[in-house]
Amino acid sequence: MGAGQDVNVDARLRVRGVEGLHFADASILPTLPGGNTNAAPIMVGEKASDLILGD
């Protein structure tokens, strides 16, 4: 996830190269969390719900 040319998912969770597809999963994180590994996927899901509902 990020803004560079080598990322597959942008900050709005849109998959590059596929129109209308959003992806919310822990695999989009650029680095693995060092502490609570459950918190990062929960936050990705929260971000996805905010984007879907229009915040």
N, CA, C and O atoms as a CHARMM CRD file, in Angstrom:
* protein
*
  220
    1    1 MET  N      0.85000  -1.15900   0.00000 PROA 1      0.00000
    2    1 MET  CA     0.00000   0.00000   0.00000 PROA 1      0.00000
    3    1 MET  C      0.89900   1.22600   0.00000 PROA 1      0.00000
    4    1 MET  O      1.87800   1.28600   0.74300 PROA 1      0.00000
    5    2 GLY  N      0.57200   2.17900  -0.81500 PROA 2      0.00000
    6    2 GLY  CA     1.36900   3.38300  -0.85500 PROA 2      0.00000
    7    2 GLY  C      1.10100   4.20300  -2.08700 PROA 2      0.00000
    8    2 GLY  O      0.03600   4.10600  -2.69700 PROA 2      0.00000
    9    3 ALA  N      2.08700   5.02500  -2.45400 PROA 3      0.00000
   10    3 ALA  CA     1.89400   5.95200  -3.55500 PROA 3      0.00000
   11    3 ALA  C      2.89400   5.75000  -4.68900 PROA 3      0.00000
   12    3 ALA  O      2.81700   6.46300  -5.69000 PROA 3      0.00000
   13    4 GLY  N      3.81400   4.82500  -4.57600 PROA 4      0.00000
   14    4 GLY  CA     4.82800   4.63000  -5.60200 PROA 4      0.00000
   15    4 GLY  C      4.33200   3.83000  -6.79100 PROA 4      0.00000
   16    4 GLY  O      3.18800   3.37600  -6.82000 PROA 4      0.00000
   17    5 GLN  N      5.20200   3.66400  -7.76500 PROA 5      0.00000
   18    5 GLN  CA     4.86700   2.91100  -8.97200 PROA 5      0.00000
   19    5 GLN  C      4.89200   1.40500  -8.73100 PROA 5      0.00000
   20    5 GLN  O      4.30600   0.65500  -9.51100 PROA 5      0.00000
   21    6 ASP  N      5.54600   0.95300  -7.68600 PROA 6      0.00000
   22    6 ASP  CA     5.70000  -0.48000  -7.45900 PROA 6      0.00000
   23    6 ASP  C      4.70200  -1.04700  -6.45000 PROA 6      0.00000
   24    6 ASP  O      4.86100  -2.18300  -6.00400 PROA 6      0.00000
   25    7 VAL  N      3.67300  -0.27400  -6.08100 PROA 7      0.00000
   26    7 VAL  CA     2.67300  -0.75900  -5.13200 PROA 7      0.00000
   27    7 VAL  C      1.44100  -1.25700  -5.87800 PROA 7      0.00000
   28    7 VAL  O      1.14100  -0.79000  -6.97700 PROA 7      0.00000
   29    8 ASN  N      0.73800  -2.19400  -5.28400 PROA 8      0.00000
   30    8 ASN  CA    -0.44600  -2.76500  -5.91400 PROA 8      0.00000
   31    8 ASN  C     -1.73900  -2.13900  -5.41800 PROA 8      0.00000
   32    8 ASN  O     -2.75600  -2.19600  -6.10900 PROA 8      0.00000
   33    9 VAL  N     -1.71400  -1.53900  -4.22800 PROA 9      0.00000
   34    9 VAL  CA    -2.90600  -0.95900  -3.62500 PROA 9      0.00000
   35    9 VAL  C     -2.58200   0.46600  -3.19400 PROA 9      0.00000
   36    9 VAL  O     -1.56600   0.70200  -2.54100 PROA 9      0.00000
   37   10 ASP  N     -3.45300   1.42800  -3.56200 PROA 10     0.00000
   38   10 ASP  CA    -3.19400   2.81000  -3.16900 PROA 10     0.00000
   39   10 ASP  C     -3.80000   3.09600  -1.79400 PROA 10     0.00000
   40   10 ASP  O     -4.32100   2.18900  -1.14500 PROA 10     0.00000
   41   11 ALA  N     -3.73500   4.34300  -1.35200 PROA 11     0.00000
   42   11 ALA  CA    -4.19500   4.71600  -0.01300 PROA 11     0.00000
   43   11 ALA  C     -5.71100   4.59800   0.14300 PROA 11     0.00000
   44   11 ALA  O     -6.21300   4.54800   1.26600 PROA 11     0.00000
   45   12 ARG  N     -6.43400   4.55200  -0.95600 PROA 12     0.00000
   46   12 ARG  CA    -7.89600   4.37100  -0.90300 PROA 12     0.00000
   47   12 ARG  C     -8.27600   2.90900  -1.12100 PROA 12     0.00000
   48   12 ARG  O     -9.42800   2.59500  -1.42300 PROA 12     0.00000
   49   13 LEU  N     -7.28900   2.01300  -0.96400 PROA 13     0.00000
   50   13 LEU  CA    -7.47000   0.55700  -1.05200 PROA 13     0.00000
   51   13 LEU  C     -7.92400   0.08500  -2.42900 PROA 13     0.00000
   52   13 LEU  O     -8.51800  -0.98700  -2.55000 PROA 13     0.00000
   53   14 ARG  N     -7.65100   0.88000  -3.47900 PROA 14     0.00000
   54   14 ARG  CA    -7.98300   0.49100  -4.84500 PROA 14     0.00000
   55   14 ARG  C     -6.83000  -0.29900  -5.44200 PROA 14     0.00000
   56   14 ARG  O     -5.66600   0.07700  -5.30000 PROA 14     0.00000
   57   15 VAL  N     -7.16000  -1.39100  -6.10600 PROA 15     0.00000
   58   15 VAL  CA    -6.14400  -2.21800  -6.74900 PROA 15     0.00000
   59   15 VAL  C     -5.76900  -1.56700  -8.07300 PROA 15     0.00000
   60   15 VAL  O     -6.63600  -1.24900  -8.88600 PROA 15     0.00000
   61   16 ARG  N     -4.47300  -1.37100  -8.28200 PROA 16     0.00000
   62   16 ARG  CA    -4.00500  -0.74900  -9.52000 PROA 16     0.00000
   63   16 ARG  C     -4.23400  -1.68300 -10.69900 PROA 16     0.00000
   64   16 ARG  O     -3.93800  -2.87600 -10.62800 PROA 16     0.00000
   65   17 GLY  N     -4.76000  -1.13300 -11.77500 PROA 17     0.00000
   66   17 GLY  CA    -4.95900  -1.89300 -12.99300 PROA 17     0.00000
   67   17 GLY  C     -6.28900  -2.62500 -13.07900 PROA 17     0.00000
   68   17 GLY  O     -6.59300  -3.22400 -14.11100 PROA 17     0.00000
   69   18 VAL  N     -7.09100  -2.59000 -12.01400 PROA 18     0.00000
   70   18 VAL  CA    -8.39700  -3.25400 -12.01900 PROA 18     0.00000
   71   18 VAL  C     -9.42800  -2.24300 -11.53000 PROA 18     0.00000
   72   18 VAL  O     -9.42800  -1.86400 -10.35800 PROA 18     0.00000
   73   19 GLU  N    -10.29400  -1.81400 -12.41800 PROA 19     0.00000
   74   19 GLU  CA   -11.27300  -0.79600 -12.07100 PROA 19     0.00000
   75   19 GLU  C    -12.37700  -1.37700 -11.18300 PROA 19     0.00000
   76   19 GLU  O    -12.90700  -2.45200 -11.46400 PROA 19     0.00000
   77   20 GLY  N    -12.71500  -0.66500 -10.12100 PROA 20     0.00000
   78   20 GLY  CA   -13.80900  -1.05200  -9.24400 PROA 20     0.00000
   79   20 GLY  C    -13.46000  -2.07900  -8.18600 PROA 20     0.00000
   80   20 GLY  O    -14.34700  -2.52700  -7.45900 PROA 20     0.00000
   81   21 LEU  N    -12.20700  -2.46600  -8.07500 PROA 21     0.00000
   82   21 LEU  CA   -11.81200  -3.46500  -7.08400 PROA 21     0.00000
   83   21 LEU  C    -11.03400  -2.80400  -5.95500 PROA 21     0.00000
   84   21 LEU  O    -10.03400  -2.12400  -6.18600 PROA 21     0.00000
   85   22 HSD  N    -11.50400  -3.01400  -4.73600 PROA 22     0.00000
   86   22 HSD  CA   -10.83400  -2.53000  -3.53700 PROA 22     0.00000
   87   22 HSD  C    -10.41700  -3.74600  -2.72900 PROA 22     0.00000
   88   22 HSD  O    -11.08200  -4.78100  -2.76500 PROA 22     0.00000
   89   23 PHE  N     -9.30500  -3.62000  -1.99400 PROA 23     0.00000
   90   23 PHE  CA    -8.76100  -4.75900  -1.27600 PROA 23     0.00000
   91   23 PHE  C     -8.42900  -4.34000   0.14300 PROA 23     0.00000
   92   23 PHE  O     -7.66300  -3.39900   0.35100 PROA 23     0.00000
   93   24 ALA  N     -8.99700  -5.03000   1.12000 PROA 24     0.00000
   94   24 ALA  CA    -8.74500  -4.73400   2.53300 PROA 24     0.00000
   95   24 ALA  C     -8.28600  -6.01100   3.21600 PROA 24     0.00000
   96   24 ALA  O     -9.09900  -6.85600   3.59100 PROA 24     0.00000
   97   25 ASP  N     -6.98600  -6.14200   3.37300 PROA 25     0.00000
   98   25 ASP  CA    -6.40500  -7.34500   3.94500 PROA 25     0.00000
   99   25 ASP  C     -5.04900  -6.96700   4.53300 PROA 25     0.00000
  100   25 ASP  O     -4.46400  -5.96100   4.13300 PROA 25     0.00000
  101   26 ALA  N     -4.55300  -7.74400   5.45800 PROA 26     0.00000
  102   26 ALA  CA    -3.25800  -7.45200   6.07400 PROA 26     0.00000
  103   26 ALA  C     -2.10900  -7.56400   5.08000 PROA 26     0.00000
  104   26 ALA  O     -1.03400  -7.01900   5.33100 PROA 26     0.00000
  105   27 SER  N     -2.30200  -8.24700   3.97500 PROA 27     0.00000
  106   27 SER  CA    -1.22100  -8.42400   3.00200 PROA 27     0.00000
  107   27 SER  C     -0.87400  -7.13600   2.26500 PROA 27     0.00000
  108   27 SER  O      0.15000  -7.09100   1.58400 PROA 27     0.00000
  109   28 ILE  N     -1.68400  -6.09100   2.37500 PROA 28     0.00000
  110   28 ILE  CA    -1.36700  -4.82900   1.70400 PROA 28     0.00000
  111   28 ILE  C     -0.37900  -3.98900   2.49000 PROA 28     0.00000
  112   28 ILE  O      0.13900  -3.00400   1.96500 PROA 28     0.00000
  113   29 LEU  N     -0.10500  -4.35200   3.73400 PROA 29     0.00000
  114   29 LEU  CA     0.81400  -3.58000   4.56900 PROA 29     0.00000
  115   29 LEU  C      2.25000  -3.75100   4.08600 PROA 29     0.00000
  116   29 LEU  O      2.67600  -4.86700   3.79100 PROA 29     0.00000
  117   30 PRO  N      3.00000  -2.65000   4.00200 PROA 30     0.00000
  118   30 PRO  CA     4.37000  -2.74000   3.49000 PROA 30     0.00000
  119   30 PRO  C      5.34000  -3.47100   4.42500 PROA 30     0.00000
  120   30 PRO  O      6.30400  -4.07800   3.95900 PROA 30     0.00000
  121   31 THR  N      5.09600  -3.41900   5.72800 PROA 31     0.00000
  122   31 THR  CA     5.93400  -4.13900   6.69000 PROA 31     0.00000
  123   31 THR  C      5.03600  -4.85200   7.69100 PROA 31     0.00000
  124   31 THR  O      3.90900  -4.42200   7.94100 PROA 31     0.00000
  125   32 LEU  N      5.53000  -5.92700   8.25400 PROA 32     0.00000
  126   32 LEU  CA     4.75600  -6.65900   9.24500 PROA 32     0.00000
  127   32 LEU  C      4.78400  -5.93100  10.57900 PROA 32     0.00000
  128   32 LEU  O      5.82800  -5.41100  10.97200 PROA 32     0.00000
  129   33 PRO  N      3.64900  -5.88400  11.28800 PROA 33     0.00000
  130   33 PRO  CA     3.65700  -5.22700  12.59300 PROA 33     0.00000
  131   33 PRO  C      4.48600  -6.02000  13.59400 PROA 33     0.00000
  132   33 PRO  O      4.51100  -7.25000  13.55200 PROA 33     0.00000
  133   34 GLY  N      5.15700  -5.32300  14.48300 PROA 34     0.00000
  134   34 GLY  CA     6.01300  -5.98500  15.45500 PROA 34     0.00000
  135   34 GLY  C      5.31100  -6.34800  16.74500 PROA 34     0.00000
  136   34 GLY  O      5.77400  -7.22100  17.48000 PROA 34     0.00000
  137   35 GLY  N      4.20100  -5.68900  17.02900 PROA 35     0.00000
  138   35 GLY  CA     3.50400  -5.94300  18.28500 PROA 35     0.00000
  139   35 GLY  C      2.26800  -6.79200  18.07400 PROA 35     0.00000
  140   35 GLY  O      2.36000  -7.96200  17.70500 PROA 35     0.00000
  141   36 ASN  N      1.13200  -6.20700  18.30500 PROA 36     0.00000
  142   36 ASN  CA    -0.14500  -6.90100  18.18200 PROA 36     0.00000
  143   36 ASN  C     -0.46200  -7.10600  16.70300 PROA 36     0.00000
  144   36 ASN  O     -0.82600  -6.15500  16.01100 PROA 36     0.00000
  145   37 THR  N     -0.32900  -8.32000  16.22200 PROA 37     0.00000
  146   37 THR  CA    -0.54000  -8.59000  14.79500 PROA 37     0.00000
  147   37 THR  C     -2.01000  -8.54900  14.41200 PROA 37     0.00000
  148   37 THR  O     -2.32400  -8.54700  13.22100 PROA 37     0.00000
  149   38 ASN  N     -2.90800  -8.51600  15.36100 PROA 38     0.00000
  150   38 ASN  CA    -4.33600  -8.43600  15.07000 PROA 38     0.00000
  151   38 ASN  C     -4.79600  -6.99200  14.86400 PROA 38     0.00000
  152   38 ASN  O     -5.78600  -6.75400  14.17400 PROA 38     0.00000
  153   39 ALA  N     -4.09600  -6.03800  15.44800 PROA 39     0.00000
  154   39 ALA  CA    -4.52200  -4.63900  15.39500 PROA 39     0.00000
  155   39 ALA  C     -4.41900  -4.05800  13.99100 PROA 39     0.00000
  156   39 ALA  O     -5.30700  -3.31200  13.58000 PROA 39     0.00000
  157   40 ALA  N     -3.37800  -4.37100  13.25100 PROA 40     0.00000
  158   40 ALA  CA    -3.19300  -3.80500  11.91700 PROA 40     0.00000
  159   40 ALA  C     -4.31700  -4.21400  10.95500 PROA 40     0.00000
  160   40 ALA  O     -4.85800  -3.33800  10.28000 PROA 40     0.00000
  161   41 PRO  N     -4.69600  -5.48900  10.85400 PROA 41     0.00000
  162   41 PRO  CA    -5.81800  -5.83600   9.97000 PROA 41     0.00000
  163   41 PRO  C     -7.14400  -5.21100  10.41100 PROA 41     0.00000
  164   41 PRO  O     -7.98700  -4.88900   9.57300 PROA 41     0.00000
  165   42 ILE  N     -7.32800  -5.03900  11.71300 PROA 42     0.00000
  166   42 ILE  CA    -8.54200  -4.38200  12.18700 PROA 42     0.00000
  167   42 ILE  C     -8.57800  -2.93600  11.71200 PROA 42     0.00000
  168   42 ILE  O     -9.62700  -2.44300  11.29700 PROA 42     0.00000
  169   43 MET  N     -7.44800  -2.26100  11.77000 PROA 43     0.00000
  170   43 MET  CA    -7.39600  -0.86800  11.30900 PROA 43     0.00000
  171   43 MET  C     -7.58100  -0.75700   9.79200 PROA 43     0.00000
  172   43 MET  O     -8.18400   0.20400   9.31300 PROA 43     0.00000
  173   44 VAL  N     -7.07400  -1.72200   9.04500 PROA 44     0.00000
  174   44 VAL  CA    -7.30700  -1.74100   7.59700 PROA 44     0.00000
  175   44 VAL  C     -8.80200  -1.89000   7.33000 PROA 44     0.00000
  176   44 VAL  O     -9.34400  -1.22400   6.44900 PROA 44     0.00000
  177   45 GLY  N     -9.46400  -2.75600   8.08200 PROA 45     0.00000
  178   45 GLY  CA   -10.91100  -2.92400   7.94000 PROA 45     0.00000
  179   45 GLY  C    -11.68100  -1.67400   8.31500 PROA 45     0.00000
  180   45 GLY  O    -12.66900  -1.33500   7.66200 PROA 45     0.00000
  181   46 GLU  N    -11.24000  -0.98000   9.36300 PROA 46     0.00000
  182   46 GLU  CA   -11.87100   0.27900   9.75300 PROA 46     0.00000
  183   46 GLU  C    -11.73000   1.32600   8.64900 PROA 46     0.00000
  184   46 GLU  O    -12.67700   2.05100   8.34400 PROA 46     0.00000
  185   47 LYS  N    -10.54400   1.39600   8.06000 PROA 47     0.00000
  186   47 LYS  CA   -10.31600   2.34100   6.96300 PROA 47     0.00000
  187   47 LYS  C    -11.21500   1.99400   5.77100 PROA 47     0.00000
  188   47 LYS  O    -11.78900   2.88400   5.14300 PROA 47     0.00000
  189   48 ALA  N    -11.33300   0.70500   5.46700 PROA 48     0.00000
  190   48 ALA  CA   -12.18600   0.27500   4.35200 PROA 48     0.00000
  191   48 ALA  C    -13.64300   0.64700   4.61900 PROA 48     0.00000
  192   48 ALA  O    -14.33500   1.11700   3.71500 PROA 48     0.00000
  193   49 SER  N    -14.11100   0.44500   5.83300 PROA 49     0.00000
  194   49 SER  CA   -15.50600   0.78800   6.14500 PROA 49     0.00000
  195   49 SER  C    -15.73400   2.28600   6.04500 PROA 49     0.00000
  196   49 SER  O    -16.79100   2.71500   5.58200 PROA 49     0.00000
  197   50 ASP  N    -14.75900   3.10000   6.47100 PROA 50     0.00000
  198   50 ASP  CA   -14.87900   4.54800   6.31800 PROA 50     0.00000
  199   50 ASP  C    -14.95600   4.94400   4.85000 PROA 50     0.00000
  200   50 ASP  O    -15.74200   5.81600   4.48100 PROA 50     0.00000
  201   51 LEU  N    -14.15200   4.31400   4.02100 PROA 51     0.00000
  202   51 LEU  CA   -14.17200   4.62600   2.58500 PROA 51     0.00000
  203   51 LEU  C    -15.47800   4.19300   1.93400 PROA 51     0.00000
  204   51 LEU  O    -16.00000   4.89700   1.06900 PROA 51     0.00000
  205   52 ILE  N    -16.00900   3.05000   2.33600 PROA 52     0.00000
  206   52 ILE  CA   -17.24700   2.54800   1.74900 PROA 52     0.00000
  207   52 ILE  C    -18.44300   3.39300   2.17000 PROA 52     0.00000
  208   52 ILE  O    -19.30700   3.71500   1.35400 PROA 52     0.00000
  209   53 LEU  N    -18.48400   3.74600   3.44600 PROA 53     0.00000
  210   53 LEU  CA   -19.62100   4.49700   3.95600 PROA 53     0.00000
  211   53 LEU  C    -19.53900   5.99300   3.64700 PROA 53     0.00000
  212   53 LEU  O    -20.51300   6.71900   3.84400 PROA 53     0.00000
  213   54 GLY  N    -18.41300   6.44600   3.17600 PROA 54     0.00000
  214   54 GLY  CA   -18.25800   7.84600   2.78700 PROA 54     0.00000
  215   54 GLY  C    -17.83600   8.76900   3.89600 PROA 54     0.00000
  216   54 GLY  O    -17.85000   9.98900   3.73000 PROA 54     0.00000
  217   55 ASP  N    -17.45900   8.20600   5.03200 PROA 55     0.00000
  218   55 ASP  CA   -16.95200   8.93900   6.19500 PROA 55     0.00000
  219   55 ASP  C    -17.78300  10.14600   6.47700 PROA 55     0.00000
  220   55 ASP  O    -17.50000  10.88300   7.42300 PROA 55     0.00000
